[in-house]
């Protein structure tokens, strides 16, 4: 009722590009965390080093790539999208949301490896609820169309990233970083 067909096209296109970027930028780190978390003694400095080194690498690598895309991607975007969807604000919001989602997913991978079902479901549920609430506020309440939908997703991803970073620092912070991890 609140979105016109063109809005669905924008949201769907941004979702597809978001998923592609997410898969490309995660570099298999989530699977590696799940697979290798218990190669180290539970709660050891080496285990913390493994988690925190991977977290910082993903944070920095994906951040640099997405900042580069934000700065230089405008020309590239117009060549692959036929100019139908403006780079700013749609693509820039989507890029930051992808980055935030990558960071949040690190914590979810740890919860998955630890079989902490309630923590995992709570994080996913709160993120989903925030996306729905902000989407409704912006789309139905303020009639912002596709921009409102993407803005709502952006805000929810950034909020969940902040929570994930705080929890990662609380439970896994160490100064012993190792490139080999």
C-alpha positions in Angstrom: 0.0 0.0 0.0 2.8 2.4 0.8 5.3 1.4 -1.8 4.9 1.8 -5.5 6.3 -0.8 -8.0 9.4 1.4 -8.6 10.1 1.3 -4.8 10.0 -2.5 -4.8 12.5 -2.4 -7.7 14.9 -0.2 -5.8 14.6 -2.2 -2.6 15.0 -5.5 -4.5 18.0 -4.3 -6.5 19.7 -2.9 -3.4 19.0 -6.2 -1.6 20.6 -8.2 -4.3 23.7 -6.1 -4.5 23.8 -6.1 -0.7 23.8 -9.9 -0.6 26.5 -10.2 -3.2 28.8 -7.8 -1.4 28.1 -9.5 1.9 29.2 -12.9 0.5 32.2 -11.5 -1.3 33.5 -9.5 1.7 33.0 -12.1 4.4 35.9 -14.1 3.0 34.8 -17.3 4.7 35.6 -15.9 8.1 32.3 -16.9 9.6 32.8 -20.5 8.7 36.4 -20.4 9.9 35.3 -19.0 13.3 32.7 -21.8 13.7 35.1 -24.4 12.5 38.2 -23.3 14.5 36.9 -21.8 17.7 37.5 -25.0 19.6 40.9 -25.6 18.2 42.0 -23.5 21.2 41.5 -24.1 24.9 38.1 -22.5 25.9 38.7 -19.0 27.3 42.4 -19.0 26.5 44.3 -16.0 25.3 45.0 -17.9 22.1 41.3 -18.4 21.5 40.7 -14.6 22.2 43.6 -13.8 19.8 42.0 -15.9 17.1 38.6 -14.3 17.4 39.8 -10.8 17.9 42.3 -11.0 15.1 39.7 -12.2 12.7 37.2 -9.6 13.9 39.7 -6.7 13.4 40.8 -8.0 10.0 37.2 -8.2 8.8 36.4 -4.8 10.3 39.3 -3.2 8.6 39.4 -5.0 5.2 35.6 -4.7 4.6 35.7 -1.1 5.8 38.5 -0.1 3.4 36.8 -1.8 0.5 33.4 -0.2 1.2 34.9 3.2 1.8 36.6 2.9 -1.5 33.3 1.9 -3.2 31.6 4.9 -1.5 34.2 7.3 -2.8 34.9 5.8 -6.3 31.8 3.7 -6.9 29.6 6.4 -8.3 31.0 6.0 -11.9 31.0 2.3 -11.6 27.4 2.3 -10.3 26.0 4.4 -13.2 27.6 1.9 -15.7 26.0 -1.2 -14.1 22.7 0.3 -13.0 21.7 2.4 -16.1 21.3 5.3 -13.7 17.9 4.3 -12.5 18.8 4.2 -8.8 20.8 7.2 -7.5 24.1 6.3 -5.9 23.5 8.8 -3.1 21.7 8.0 -0.9 20.6 4.5 -1.8 24.0 2.8 -2.5 25.9 4.6 0.2 23.3 3.6 2.8 23.4 0.0 1.5 27.3 -0.1 1.7 27.3 1.0 5.3 24.5 -1.4 6.1 26.5 -4.3 4.5 29.6 -3.3 6.6 27.6 -3.2 9.8 26.0 -6.5 9.0 29.4 -8.1 8.4 30.6 -7.0 11.8 27.4 -8.1 13.6 27.7 -11.5 11.9 31.0 -12.1 13.6 29.3 -12.3 17.0 26.5 -14.5 15.6 29.2 -16.9 14.3 30.7 -17.1 17.8 27.2 -17.8 19.2 26.6 -20.4 16.6 29.9 -22.2 17.4 29.2 -22.0 21.1 25.6 -23.3 20.5 24.2 -20.3 22.4 20.8 -20.6 20.8 19.1 -17.9 22.9 21.8 -15.4 22.4 21.8 -16.0 18.6 18.0 -15.9 18.3 17.8 -12.7 20.5 20.4 -10.9 18.3 18.6 -11.9 15.1 15.2 -11.2 16.5 16.1 -7.7 17.8 17.7 -6.9 14.5 14.7 -8.0 12.6 12.3 -6.2 14.9 14.3 -2.9 14.6 14.3 -3.2 10.8 10.5 -3.7 10.8 9.9 -0.9 13.3 12.1 1.6 11.5 10.7 0.4 8.1 7.2 1.0 9.3 8.1 4.4 10.8 9.8 5.7 7.6 7.6 4.0 5.0 4.1 4.1 6.5 4.6 6.9 9.0 6.6 9.3 6.9 5.8 8.0 3.5 9.4 7.9 2.4 9.1 5.0 0.0 12.1 2.9 -0.9 14.4 5.4 0.8 12.5 4.8 4.1 12.8 1.1 3.7 16.6 1.3 3.0 17.1 3.8 5.8 15.2 1.6 8.3 17.5 -1.4 7.3 20.5 0.9 7.6 19.6 2.1 11.1 18.8 -1.4 12.4 22.1 -2.8 11.0 24.2 0.0 12.5 22.4 -0.4 15.9 23.1 -4.1 15.9 26.7 -3.6 14.9 27.2 -1.3 17.9 25.8 -3.9 20.2 27.9 -6.6 18.6 31.1 -4.5 18.9 30.5 -3.8 22.5 29.8 -7.5 23.2 32.9 -8.6 21.2 35.1 -6.2 23.1 33.7 -7.3 26.4 34.2 -11.0 25.8 37.0 -11.3 23.3 39.3 -8.2 23.5 43.0 -8.9 23.6 46.1 -7.1 22.6 47.6 -10.3 21.4 46.8 -10.1 17.7 48.2 -12.7 15.3 48.3 -12.4 11.5 48.4 -16.2 11.2 44.8 -16.4 12.5 
